[in-house]
Amino acid sequence: MTLLRTTLLATAATALFIGAMAATPTGAQMMNDKPVTVGGAPMYGTKNIIQNAVNSKDHTTLVAAVKAAGLVDTLQGPGPFTVFAPTNKAFEKLPKGTVETLLKPENKEKLSAILTYHVVAGRLSAKDLMEAAKKDGGQHKLKTVEGEELTISAKDNTITVWDSKGNQSTITIQNVFQSNGVIHVVDTVLLPS
């Protein structure tokens, strides 16, 4: 039921961005000539989000959470998706025992909500995020696949993401382009209300 709900939300959100995406470059046009290294592994623009993420030693907790939430098929799908990907250290900032509790089968729906709160429909580069924030007077709201909003701000080349609770996360690695979207590595787990 949760996977179906998540897939339906992702499909609906993607439909909203189709018009916007038509005006942006394709994934092939946006991919770097050289792969970006994340967690000691090259991230290839020809691979999807899951195919790349499983190789990052800095994202083992995120990958385990995606598997536990049943979101692997969704994030291997065509997308495109923009994923704000918390590192293992970001998960370690949560209160002790939180990750272990979320990974239990009985908490699958809550885990899915947290993970889909890190996903936005469309392929939004760092430049896209910065321009949107600038256009909106310094902050821009993004609707997540989970349904709530994130707030983006940009100063110089630093992009900050705020969750609905006011927690702040910084994008530490920008523009990790994938065949079905883009990953921006973040240093704090974002939490919906």
C-alpha positions in Angstrom: 0.0 0.0 0.0 2.8 2.4 0.9 4.8 1.6 -2.2 1.6 2.1 -4.3 0.9 5.4 -2.6 4.5 6.5 -3.1 4.5 5.5 -6.8 1.2 7.4 -7.3 2.6 10.5 -5.6 5.7 10.3 -7.7 3.7 9.9 -10.9 1.4 12.8 -10.0 4.4 15.0 -9.1 6.2 14.1 -12.2 3.2 15.1 -14.3 3.3 18.5 -12.7 6.9 19.0 -13.8 6.6 17.8 -17.4 6.0 21.3 -18.8 8.9 22.7 -16.8 11.2 19.8 -17.8 10.4 20.3 -21.5 12.3 23.6 -21.3 15.4 22.2 -19.5 18.3 20.2 -21.0 18.0 16.4 -21.2 19.9 14.2 -18.8 22.4 13.4 -21.5 23.1 17.1 -22.0 23.5 17.8 -18.3 25.8 14.8 -17.5 29.4 15.6 -16.7 32.1 14.4 -19.0 33.8 12.8 -15.9 31.8 11.0 -13.2 31.5 12.7 -9.8 33.1 10.7 -6.9 30.8 10.2 -3.9 31.7 8.0 -1.0 34.8 6.9 -2.8 33.0 5.6 -5.9 32.4 7.2 -9.3 28.8 8.1 -10.0 28.0 7.5 -13.7 25.4 9.6 -15.5 24.5 6.5 -17.5 23.4 4.6 -14.3 20.2 5.3 -12.3 20.0 6.6 -8.8 20.0 3.2 -7.1 22.8 1.7 -9.3 25.1 4.6 -8.3 24.0 5.0 -4.6 24.8 1.3 -3.7 28.4 2.0 -4.5 28.9 5.0 -2.2 30.4 4.0 1.2 29.0 7.3 2.6 25.4 6.3 1.8 25.1 2.7 3.2 22.4 3.8 5.7 20.4 5.6 3.0 20.6 2.5 0.8 19.5 0.2 3.6 16.6 2.6 4.4 15.5 2.8 0.8 15.5 -1.1 0.7 13.6 -1.3 4.0 11.0 1.2 2.7 10.4 -0.7 -0.5 11.5 2.3 -2.7 14.2 0.6 -4.8 11.9 0.1 -7.8 10.6 3.6 -7.6 14.1 5.2 -7.6 15.2 2.9 -10.4 12.2 4.1 -12.5 12.4 6.7 -15.2 11.8 9.7 -13.0 13.3 12.2 -13.3 13.9 12.8 -9.6 16.0 15.2 -7.6 17.2 13.5 -4.5 18.7 15.2 -1.5 20.8 12.3 -0.2 21.8 12.3 3.5 25.2 10.7 4.3 25.8 8.1 7.0 27.0 11.0 9.2 23.7 12.8 8.6 21.8 9.8 9.9 24.2 9.6 12.9 23.0 13.1 13.9 19.5 11.7 14.7 18.8 10.7 18.3 20.4 7.4 19.2 18.3 4.4 18.1 16.2 6.4 15.6 17.6 4.7 12.5 17.3 1.2 14.0 13.7 1.9 15.0 12.8 3.3 11.5 14.3 0.2 9.8 11.8 -2.1 11.6 9.0 -3.5 9.3 6.3 -1.9 11.5 7.8 1.6 10.8 7.9 1.2 7.0 5.3 3.9 6.3 7.1 6.4 8.5 10.4 5.6 6.9 8.9 5.9 3.5 7.5 9.3 4.4 10.9 10.5 5.6 12.7 9.2 2.5 10.2 10.6 0.0 10.5 13.9 1.8 14.0 14.0 0.3 12.8 13.6 -3.3 11.4 16.2 -5.6 10.0 15.4 -9.1 12.1 16.7 -11.9 15.9 17.1 -12.5 16.9 20.2 -10.7 20.5 21.2 -10.9 22.3 23.4 -8.4 22.0 26.2 -10.9 18.2 25.6 -11.1 17.9 25.7 -7.3 20.1 28.9 -7.0 18.1 30.7 -9.8 14.8 29.7 -8.2 15.9 31.0 -4.8 17.2 34.2 -6.3 14.0 34.8 -8.4 11.9 34.3 -5.2 13.8 36.8 -3.1 16.3 34.4 -1.6 14.2 31.4 -0.7 12.3 28.9 -2.9 9.8 26.3 -1.8 9.9 22.8 -3.4 7.0 20.3 -3.1 8.4 16.9 -2.2 7.1 13.5 -3.4 6.0 13.0 0.2 3.7 16.0 -0.2 5.2 18.6 2.1 7.6 21.4 1.1 11.3 22.0 1.5 12.7 25.5 1.5 15.9 26.2 -0.5 18.2 29.2 -0.1 21.4 30.0 -1.9 24.3 32.3 -0.9 27.4 32.4 -3.1 27.8 28.8 -4.2 26.2 27.3 -1.0 22.7 25.8 -1.1 20.9 25.3 2.1 17.7 23.2 2.5 15.3 23.6 5.4 12.7 21.1 6.4 9.2 21.8 7.7 10.5 21.8 11.3 13.2 24.4 10.6 16.1 22.0 10.5 18.9 23.1 8.2 20.9 20.9 5.8 23.7 22.0 3.5 24.3 20.5 0.1 27.9 19.3 0.3 28.2 17.7 -3.2 26.1 19.2 -6.0 25.0 17.9 -9.4 25.6 14.2 -9.2 23.7 13.5 -12.4 22.0 10.1 -13.0 20.2 8.6 -15.9 16.9 9.3 -14.1 17.7 12.5 -12.2 20.2 14.2 -10.0 21.5 13.7 -6.5 22.6 16.5 -4.2 24.4 15.1 -1.1 23.2 16.7 2.1 24.7 16.8 5.6 21.5 16.5 7.7 18.4 14.3 7.5 15.3 16.4 6.6 12.1 15.6 8.5 8.5 16.2 7.5 6.1 17.6 10.1 
